[in-house]
Amino acid sequence: MGKRRVPDLYRAPFPLYSIKVDPKTGLVITTGGGGASKTGIKNAVQFLDLQLVGERQYSASLLHSHDTDMRANMNMAVADGVIAVGQDGACCLMSFNHTQKDGGKAAAKNAGNNVQQSSARRRAGKGDKGGQDGAAASGDVPDLKNETAHISVKVLAEVQSDLNPQDPLQKVVRFSPDLSLLLTGGTDGHIRVWEFPSLKKKFDFKAHEGEIEDLDMSPGNKHLVTVGRDFSCSVWTGNQLAMGLKWHETLPEMAEKTYRYLACRFGKVEDQKDALRLYTVQIPHKRERRPPPCYLTKWEGKSFLPMLTAPCGAEVISTLAVSDSGTFLGLGTVTGSVAIYIAFSLQKLYYVQESHGIVVTDLAFLPDLLIKGKSIKGNNETALLSVGVDSRCQVHSVANRRSFPIWLVLFFCGLMVVGVILLLQYMFPGFI
């Protein structure tokens, strides 16, 4: 562990702010841009084809780049062929269609056509822009995928997700686990919930004073957890406040407003079907010459009782991710470092210092997905994608740890017992 170089999987021609992996196709989707300023830095949603090279290495090819004109894409959620993207104070929904030709036959995978647009403002699509739309500086971008793969993107609808009169900005967007709800939070402190795919507004309520930092919904849509810059992490049932979490009570002599919550994520528990955990990240409220550590807290996901709190380094955390199995946690920092933690013990498993040149903006674990009959993770126990403001996309992998068969362990135990008995018989004749 420590400071070492991780090769770039891909480098975009603009800052990257979000990354997701489509669980059905394995497509890697990234978003970002330079914003509304006329600097020549584009704004786009890009689709990458991720390929396993050998047992542990990866390569990526740019399939398509969808231009979003003057609007930077700051955050994103993916659900069944539909992308929800935060653009200023609005949430833009797009459908994407991946067509792959195989032996002269095309197999089209269509999704998102059932999104109704009657309840939201419609925006004209920009048209498909592939090929050189995704090109970056010379030598920085992988070759485009061959002509057999085609991605088309269509703008479906747009909803207003933040009403801050000064500088509206959507900070977070999520789909509920069953994909029936679209949830957003912004700088005005409001949580807005729409039914999906009809986009009929279900809730609009003030959750925090100031900006919403993060949100997540538990399986079954039973509880919504929100994080604000007002030092609070709240649990909601519908639009009714159920409780507020108090992580500082898990540590002695911890002042209440020394730290603030940054992120929250629900996670499964491996081999425990009905178990659920909530993970939160706490960062120091004020910068100090000798920076105090950030903290990870694990909560029981139904009663919301704290289970474990552990420090996770002095670098300020910028983003959190949880693997599909709930086994691993991914952390990115404002200084560009990337770490993987074991969810059970909150112990560090993997760490690369300053892997990115600047803030790590988003992380995504590779799903348990089979491509051509082979796991996309290859011979890795887990693999984590990271993006940053430095325009780089990287993959961080942890190799499968070697284990002995149980029969071999029992065999050696038996040999040890026999050896001890023989030794005692030799040292103490008549022992047996």
C-alpha positions in Angstrom: 0.0 0.0 0.0 1.0 3.6 -0.2 1.9 5.9 -3.0 2.2 4.1 -6.4 1.0 4.7 -9.9 -2.3 3.2 -11.2 -2.5 3.2 -15.0 -5.3 5.3 -16.5 -8.2 3.2 -17.9 -9.4 6.2 -19.8 -8.9 10.0 -20.0 -11.7 12.3 -21.0 -11.4 15.7 -22.7 -13.1 17.3 -19.7 -13.4 17.0 -15.9 -15.2 13.9 -14.8 -17.8 14.1 -12.0 -19.7 10.8 -12.0 -19.3 7.2 -13.0 -21.8 4.3 -13.0 -21.8 0.7 -14.4 -24.9 -0.4 -16.2 -25.8 -3.7 -14.4 -27.3 -5.3 -17.5 -24.8 -4.5 -20.2 -21.7 -3.8 -18.3 -21.3 -0.4 -20.0 -19.3 2.1 -18.0 -21.0 5.5 -18.1 -19.2 8.7 -17.2 -20.4 12.3 -17.0 -18.7 15.7 -16.7 -17.8 18.9 -18.5 -16.5 22.4 -18.2 -19.8 24.1 -17.5 -21.4 27.1 -19.2 -18.3 29.1 -19.6 -17.0 29.4 -23.2 -13.6 27.8 -22.6 -13.9 25.2 -25.3 -14.2 22.4 -22.7 -17.2 20.3 -23.7 -20.0 18.8 -21.6 -21.0 15.2 -22.3 -22.2 11.8 -21.2 -19.8 9.1 -22.4 -20.2 5.4 -22.8 -17.2 3.1 -22.4 -16.8 -0.6 -23.3 -14.9 -2.3 -20.5 -12.9 -5.4 -21.4 -11.0 -7.8 -19.2 -7.5 -8.4 -20.4 -6.1 -11.7 -19.0 -7.2 -12.4 -15.5 -6.8 -9.1 -13.7 -6.1 -6.2 -16.1 -8.7 -4.0 -17.9 -8.9 -1.9 -21.1 -11.7 0.5 -22.1 -12.9 1.7 -25.5 -15.0 4.8 -26.1 -18.3 3.7 -27.7 -20.2 7.0 -27.8 -20.1 10.6 -26.5 -23.4 12.5 -26.1 -22.9 16.2 -26.1 -25.0 18.2 -23.5 -24.2 21.7 -25.0 -23.5 24.3 -22.2 -24.7 22.2 -19.3 -22.2 20.3 -17.2 -23.3 16.9 -15.9 -22.5 16.9 -12.2 -24.2 13.7 -10.9 -25.9 10.7 -12.3 -28.0 7.6 -11.6 -28.7 4.7 -13.9 -31.9 2.5 -14.0 -32.9 0.0 -16.7 -31.6 1.8 -19.7 -32.4 5.3 -18.4 -29.9 7.9 -17.1 -30.9 10.7 -14.7 -28.3 13.5 -14.9 -28.0 16.6 -12.7 -27.6 19.7 -14.9 -27.6 22.9 -12.9 -30.9 23.0 -11.0 -32.6 20.4 -13.3 -32.6 16.6 -13.6 -32.5 15.5 -17.2 -33.6 11.9 -18.1 -32.2 10.2 -21.1 -32.7 6.7 -22.5 -29.8 4.8 -24.2 -30.0 2.0 -26.6 -27.0 -0.4 -27.1 -27.0 -2.3 -30.4 -24.3 -5.0 -30.8 -23.9 -6.8 -34.1 -22.7 -10.4 -33.9 -22.1 -12.4 -37.1 -24.2 -10.0 -39.2 -27.1 -10.1 -36.8 -28.0 -7.2 -34.6 -29.3 -7.7 -31.1 -30.8 -4.4 -29.8 -31.3 -3.8 -26.2 -34.0 -1.2 -25.8 -35.0 0.4 -22.5 -36.5 3.6 -21.1 -39.2 3.9 -23.8 -42.0 3.8 -21.2 -41.0 7.1 -19.5 -44.0 9.3 -19.8 -43.3 12.9 -20.5 -46.6 14.5 -19.8 -45.7 15.6 -16.3 -42.3 17.1 -17.0 -40.9 19.6 -19.3 -39.6 18.1 -22.6 -36.3 19.1 -24.0 -35.2 18.5 -27.6 -32.4 16.0 -27.9 -29.1 17.0 -29.2 -28.7 14.0 -31.5 -26.2 11.3 -31.3 -22.6 12.4 -31.3 -20.1 9.6 -31.4 -16.6 9.2 -32.8 -14.4 12.2 -32.4 -16.9 13.8 -29.9 -15.1 11.7 -27.3 -11.6 12.5 -28.4 -9.3 14.1 -25.9 -5.7 15.3 -26.1 -3.5 13.4 -28.4 -2.6 10.0 -27.0 -5.0 10.3 -24.0 -8.1 8.5 -25.4 -8.5 4.9 -26.3 -9.5 4.0 -29.8 -13.2 4.0 -30.6 -14.9 0.7 -30.6 -15.4 -0.8 -34.0 -18.6 -0.2 -36.0 -20.4 -3.3 -34.7 -21.2 -1.5 -31.5 -23.6 1.4 -31.5 -25.0 3.6 -28.8 -27.9 6.0 -29.3 -29.1 8.5 -26.7 -32.5 10.2 -26.5 -33.5 13.0 -24.1 -36.8 11.9 -22.6 -37.8 14.6 -20.0 -36.5 17.2 -17.6 -37.7 18.0 -14.1 -36.8 21.0 -11.9 -34.8 19.5 -8.9 -33.5 22.6 -7.2 -35.2 26.0 -6.7 -32.4 28.0 -5.1 -33.0 31.5 -6.4 -29.3 32.4 -6.4 -27.5 29.4 -7.8 -29.7 26.3 -8.3 -27.7 23.1 -8.3 -28.8 19.5 -8.0 -26.3 17.8 -5.6 -27.4 14.2 -5.7 -29.8 11.9 -7.6 -30.8 8.3 -6.9 -33.3 5.7 -8.1 -35.0 3.7 -5.4 -33.9 0.0 -5.2 -37.0 -1.2 -7.0 -36.7 1.6 -9.6 -40.1 3.0 -8.8 -39.0 6.3 -7.5 -36.6 9.1 -8.6 -35.1 11.1 -5.7 -33.1 14.3 -5.8 -31.5 16.8 -3.4 -30.0 20.2 -4.0 -28.7 23.4 -2.6 -32.1 24.6 -1.4 -32.2 21.8 1.2 -35.3 20.1 -0.3 -35.8 16.5 -1.1 -37.9 15.9 -4.2 -39.3 12.5 -5.1 -41.0 11.5 -8.3 -42.8 8.3 -9.3 -40.9 6.6 -12.0 -41.4 6.3 -14.9 -44.5 8.5 -14.8 -42.6 11.4 -13.2 -45.6 12.4 -11.1 -44.2 14.3 -8.1 -44.8 12.4 -4.9 -42.9 14.4 -2.2 -41.3 17.8 -2.0 -40.2 18.7 1.6 -37.5 20.7 3.4 -35.1 18.1 4.8 -32.1 20.2 5.8 -31.0 23.8 6.4 -28.6 24.4 3.5 -27.3 22.0 1.0 -28.2 18.3 0.7 -24.9 16.3 0.5 -26.2 12.8 0.0 -29.2 10.5 0.2 -30.0 6.8 -0.1 -33.1 4.6 0.2 -33.4 1.2 1.8 -34.7 -1.9 0.1 -38.5 -1.9 -0.1 -38.5 1.9 0.0 -39.1 1.8 3.7 -36.6 4.4 4.9 -34.9 7.4 3.2 -31.6 8.6 4.7 -30.5 12.1 4.0 -27.2 14.0 4.8 -27.0 17.8 4.9 -24.3 20.4 5.6 -26.2 21.3 8.7 -24.4 18.6 10.7 -27.4 16.3 10.5 -28.1 12.8 9.1 -31.9 12.1 9.1 -34.0 9.0 8.6 -37.4 9.6 6.9 -40.5 7.5 6.4 -42.1 9.0 3.4 -41.8 12.7 4.1 -42.0 12.3 7.9 -38.9 12.5 10.0 -38.4 9.3 11.9 -35.1 10.0 13.7 -31.8 11.8 13.5 -28.6 9.9 13.8 -25.9 10.8 16.3 -22.6 9.2 15.4 -20.6 11.3 17.9 -22.2 9.4 20.8 -20.2 6.4 19.7 -16.9 8.1 20.7 -16.2 9.5 24.1 -15.5 13.3 24.4 -16.5 14.0 20.8 -18.2 17.4 20.5 -21.4 17.4 18.5 -20.4 19.9 15.8 -16.7 19.1 15.4 -17.6 16.9 12.4 -20.3 16.9 9.8 -21.8 14.1 7.7 -20.6 13.8 4.1 -22.1 10.6 2.7 -24.5 7.7 3.4 -25.1 4.4 1.7 -27.1 1.2 2.5 -25.4 -2.1 1.9 -26.2 -5.8 2.1 -24.6 -8.3 4.4 -22.9 -11.2 2.6 -24.5 -14.5 3.4 -27.2 -12.9 5.5 -30.2 -12.4 3.3 -32.4 -10.3 5.6 -29.6 -8.2 7.2 -29.0 -4.6 6.2 -26.3 -2.0 7.1 -26.0 1.7 6.7 -22.6 3.4 6.3 -21.9 7.0 6.9 -18.8 9.2 6.5 -18.0 12.0 8.8 -15.4 14.7 8.0 -14.0 17.5 10.1 -16.0 20.7 10.0 -13.0 22.9 10.2 -9.5 22.5 8.6 -6.6 22.5 11.1 -2.9 22.6 10.8 -2.8 19.0 12.0 -5.9 17.6 10.4 -7.9 15.2 12.6 -9.0 11.9 11.1 -12.2 11.3 9.1 -14.5 8.5 10.4 -16.6 5.7 9.0 -19.6 4.5 11.0 -21.6 1.3 10.4 -25.2 1.2 11.6 -27.8 -1.6 11.8 -29.9 -0.8 8.7 -33.3 -1.3 10.3 -33.0 -0.1 13.9 -30.3 2.5 13.0 -28.3 1.6 16.1 -24.6 2.3 15.7 -22.5 -0.9 15.4 -18.9 0.3 14.8 -17.0 3.6 14.2 -13.4 3.6 12.9 -11.0 6.3 11.7 -10.3 6.3 7.9 -7.3 8.6 7.6 -6.6 12.3 7.8 -7.2 13.0 4.1 -10.7 14.6 3.7 -13.1 12.1 2.2 -14.9 13.2 -0.9 -17.0 10.2 -2.0 -18.3 6.8 -0.8 -19.3 3.6 -2.6 -20.5 0.2 -1.4 -20.1 -3.0 -3.4 -23.2 -4.9 -4.6 -22.5 -7.7 -2.2 -22.0 -5.3 0.7 -18.5 -6.8 1.4 -16.4 -3.7 0.5 -16.5 0.1 0.9 -14.8 2.5 -1.5 -13.5 5.9 -0.4 -12.1 8.8 -2.5 -10.4 11.9 -1.1 -10.1 15.5 -2.0 -6.3 14.9 -2.5 -6.9 12.2 -5.1 -6.4 9.1 -3.0 -8.4 5.9 -3.3 -9.0 3.3 -0.7 -11.0 0.0 -0.3 -12.2 -1.0 3.2 -13.7 -4.3 4.5 -17.3 -3.5 5.4 -17.4 -6.0 8.3 -14.4 -4.7 10.2 -14.0 -1.2 8.6 -10.3 -2.2 8.1 -8.3 -0.8 5.2 -7.6 -3.4 2.5 -6.3 -1.3 -0.4 -4.9 2.2 -0.6 -3.2 4.3 -3.3 -2.1 7.8 -2.2 -2.9 10.6 -4.7 -3.8 8.2 -7.5 -5.7 11.1 -9.1 -4.1 14.6 -9.4 -7.0 16.3 -7.6 -10.4 15.5 -6.1 -11.9 12.0 -6.6 -15.4 12.9 -7.6 -17.1 9.4 -7.8 -16.5 5.7 -7.4 -18.3 2.6 -8.7 -17.6 -1.1 -7.9 -17.8 -3.5 -10.8 -21.0 -5.6 -10.4 -21.2 -9.4 -10.3 -21.8 -9.6 -14.0 -21.0 -12.4 -16.5 -19.8 -11.3 -20.0 -19.4 -14.2 -22.4 -19.7 -16.6 -19.5 -16.9 -15.0 -17.6 -17.1 -12.7 -14.6 -16.3 -9.0 -15.4 -14.1 -9.0 -12.3 -11.9 -11.7 -13.6 -9.6 -13.2 -11.0 -10.1 -10.2 -8.7 -12.0 -10.3 -5.4 -13.2 -6.8 -6.2 -12.6 -4.0 -8.6 -13.4 -0.3 -8.1 -13.6 2.4 -10.8 -12.7 6.0 -9.9 -13.0 9.3 -11.7 -11.7 12.8 -10.8 -11.5 16.4 -11.8 -8.2 15.5 -13.4 -10.3 13.9 -16.2 -8.9 10.4 -15.5 -10.8 7.2 -15.0 -8.9 4.4 -13.2 -9.6 0.9 -12.0 -8.4 -0.4 -8.6 -8.5 -4.2 -8.2 -7.8 -6.5 -5.3 -6.7 -10.0 -6.3 -8.4 -13.1 -4.9 -6.8 -14.1 -1.7 -5.4 -17.6 -1.8 -7.1 -20.1 0.5 -6.4 -23.7 1.4 -9.0 -26.4 0.9 -10.7 -27.5 4.2 -9.5 -31.1 3.7 -5.9 -29.9 3.5 -6.2 -27.9 6.7 -7.7 -30.9 8.5 -5.0 -33.2 7.2 -2.2 -30.9 8.5 -4.1 -30.6 11.9 -4.1 -34.4 12.1 -0.4 -34.6 11.3 0.3 -32.1 14.1 -1.7 -34.1 16.6 0.1 -37.3 15.6 3.5 -35.5 15.8 2.8 -34.1 19.3 1.8 -37.6 20.5 4.9 -39.2 19.1 7.1 -36.4 20.6 5.5 -36.9 24.1 6.0 -40.7 23.8 9.6 -40.2 22.9 10.3 -37.7 25.8 8.2 -39.6 28.3 8.3 -43.3 27.7 5.1 -45.0 28.8 3.1 -41.9 28.2 0.6 -44.0 26.2 
